[in-house]
Structures are given as structure tokens and as C-alpha cells.
Amino acid sequence: MSTPAPDLPPIKEYKSQQYEFSDEHNREISALADAMRAASNLMMLVGLAFVALAALTVAQGTQASGNYGPALGLGAAALLSLCVGFWTGGAATSFRKVVETRNEDIWHLMKALGSLRAMYSLLRTLIFAALTLAAVGLGLVGFALLNK
């Protein structure tokens, strides 16, 4: 003979501690992801154009004077454009996942923000380096003009 099961309390609905964005928020985040994806693709195209220009400049430089300065500048621009393009694309993917997934909004948002932070840290470093090089260049030009 079996005994009847005691009355068990109802099972509570599982609630994640993750924040879930509203539909309005998701539309805004989705629009941001779309804009970032377009900018990412365009930056990668610009990077590829700089790669092609650098290669053409190298080919022309070996036949003419052997001056590789412009090719190095174009190569640096290509590297910067491609890095920004890929990092922006990664952040756009994470923002898109905020909209498409459930119970992982904060995780994807933080991943996207981390990607943007890394990209802007690189840009900040490159801007400081460019300003330093510009100041040194201006100083050298000024010194050369004064010593004529």
C-alpha cells in the first residue's frame, strides 16, 4: 500500500538575475548594431583600398626612387582602418546578440562595451603618437628653416 504524497508547495517560476531590455530598448540597440555593422563594413573596404594603394606605391617606388615612406603611411592607414573595422564589427555582433538572445543581455552588452573600449584605447594611443610625430616634424621643419 502506498502512502499519498504530501502537498508540495508550487514550484516557483525561474527568474534570471540578468536584466532583459524592453522591446523599445531592443529596437534602439538593433538600430545601433545595424549602423555599426555598416560602418564596420565601410572601414574594412577603406582598409582594403589602402592595402591596394600601398601595394601600388611599393611597386612604383621600386621602379623609381626607392622611397617607401608613402607606402608605409598607406600601410599604417590600412592597418588602422582594418582594426577599427573588425573591432566595430565585433561590437556590432555583441549588440545584435543583446537583441536576439534572452537572459544574456548584460553579458553581451558588457562584451560589446569591452570591444569598444579596446578600440578607443588603440585610437587614443595612435592619436597621441600622431600628435607627437607632428610636433617633432614641425620642430624639425622649424629648425631647418632657422638654419638656412
HELIX and SHEET records of a PDB file:
HELIX    1   1 ASP A   23  GLN A   63  1                                  41    
HELIX    2   2 GLY A   69  GLU A  100  1                                  32    
HELIX    3   3 ASP A  105  LEU A  146  1                                  42    
END                                                                             
